[in-house]
Amino acid sequence: MRRLMLAAILLAGCGSQQGVKPPPATSKQPDLLKNRIYPLAELPVADLRVNGKPVKAWVVDDELKRAEGMMWLRDENVRQDQGMLFVFPKAQPMSFWMKNTLMPLDIAFISPKGKILNIQQGKPEDETPLPSKGSALYVLEMKAGSMQALGAKPGSQIAIPDSVAQGER
């Protein structure tokens, strides 16, 4: 009986709020980094070269880390010369989305030889699939505008250290 009462109370709180105004915005944003399973400080970092220019990239090389990706990060959490390198076990057509990703991103799909196949622009919290143009072994996500600032485009080379490189290189 207690469970039924508790369930009824919880359901009552989940109803529609038509006509209810949200609380006024405050200058202090909630700390969404606490939602992350893998804190950035615990991820390995690789020194990449994108079009010859240095980039520090957090490496996500297993299924759970790749699933979280850059979720919950805000603009102030990532510098222009930082990104996240997704490393996959084999090259294949890829598709990314921006669920729970709060800032716009450049998403570069990279061949096993380190060439950029294509770059997609991800919009915050947009769940539209963003596909690769070919089989990618790596994906590099950076803040929107970073790829242009680096002069990177399809065909540009990304130097990936051997310590990060996977099988099909």
URRA-V886770 format. One record per residue. N is the residue number from 0. RES is the residue in one small letter. PHI is phi as a letter, one per 30 degrees, with the letter a starting at -180 (999 if undefined). PSI is psi as a letter, one per 20 degrees, with the letter a starting at -180 (999 if undefined). Layout:
# URRA-V886770
N_RES_PHI_PSI ; N_RES_PHI_PSI
This chain:
# URRA-V886770
0_m_999_g ; 1_r_d_h ; 2_r_d_g ; 3_l_d_g ; 4_m_d_g ; 5_l_d_g ; 6_a_d_g ; 7_a_d_h ; 8_i_d_g ; 9_l_d_g ; 10_l_d_h ; 11_a_d_h ; 12_g_d_i ; 13_c_c_j ; 14_g_d_a ; 15_s_d_q ; 16_q_b_l ; 17_q_d_p ; 18_g_i_i ; 19_v_c_p ; 20_k_d_q ; 21_p_d_q ; 22_p_d_q ; 23_p_d_q ; 24_a_d_q ; 25_t_c_r ; 26_s_d_i ; 27_k_c_o ; 28_q_d_q ; 29_p_d_q ; 30_d_d_n ; 31_l_d_i ; 32_l_d_h ; 33_k_d_i ; 34_n_d_i ; 35_r_d_p ; 36_i_d_h ; 37_y_c_n ; 38_p_e_q ; 39_l_e_h ; 40_a_d_i ; 41_e_c_i ; 42_l_d_q ; 43_p_d_q ; 44_v_c_p ; 45_a_c_q ; 46_d_c_o ; 47_l_c_r ; 48_r_b_o ; 49_v_c_o ; 50_n_h_k ; 51_g_i_i ; 52_k_c_q ; 53_p_d_p ; 54_v_b_p ; 55_k_c_p ; 56_a_b_p ; 57_w_d_p ; 58_v_c_p ; 59_v_c_o ; 60_d_b_j ; 61_d_b_r ; 62_e_e_g ; 63_l_d_g ; 64_k_d_g ; 65_r_d_h ; 66_a_d_h ; 67_e_d_g ; 68_g_h_c ; 69_m_c_k ; 70_m_e_q ; 71_w_i_i ; 72_l_d_q ; 73_r_c_r ; 74_d_e_g ; 75_e_d_i ; 76_n_d_i ; 77_v_b_p ; 78_r_d_r ; 79_q_d_h ; 80_d_c_j ; 81_q_c_q ; 82_g_a_a ; 83_m_b_p ; 84_l_c_o ; 85_f_c_p ; 86_v_c_p ; 87_f_c_q ; 88_p_d_h ; 89_k_a_q ; 90_a_d_p ; 91_q_a_r ; 92_p_d_p ; 93_m_c_r ; 94_s_a_p ; 95_f_c_r ; 96_w_b_r ; 97_m_c_k ; 98_k_e_p ; 99_n_h_j ; 100_t_c_p ; 101_l_c_i ; 102_m_b_q ; 103_p_d_q ; 104_l_b_q ; 105_d_c_p ; 106_i_b_o ; 107_a_c_p ; 108_f_c_p ; 109_i_b_p ; 110_s_d_r ; 111_p_e_h ; 112_k_d_j ; 113_g_i_j ; 114_k_c_p ; 115_i_d_p ; 116_l_d_g ; 117_n_a_r ; 118_i_b_p ; 119_q_c_q ; 120_q_c_o ; 121_g_c_p ; 122_k_c_q ; 123_p_e_p ; 124_e_h_j ; 125_d_d_p ; 126_e_c_j ; 127_t_d_p ; 128_p_d_p ; 129_l_c_o ; 130_p_d_q ; 131_s_d_q ; 132_k_c_m ; 133_g_k_a ; 134_s_d_p ; 135_a_c_q ; 136_l_c_h ; 137_y_b_q ; 138_v_b_p ; 139_l_c_p ; 140_e_c_p ; 141_m_b_r ; 142_k_e_q ; 143_a_e_p ; 144_g_j_i ; 145_s_d_g ; 146_m_d_g ; 147_q_d_g ; 148_a_d_h ; 149_l_d_i ; 150_g_i_j ; 151_a_d_q ; 152_k_a_r ; 153_p_e_p ; 154_g_j_i ; 155_s_d_q ; 156_q_c_p ; 157_i_c_o ; 158_a_d_o ; 159_i_c_p ; 160_p_d_q ; 161_d_e_h ; 162_s_d_i ; 163_v_c_h ; 164_a_e_q ; 165_q_c_r ; 166_g_e_g ; 167_e_d_j ; 168_r_d_999
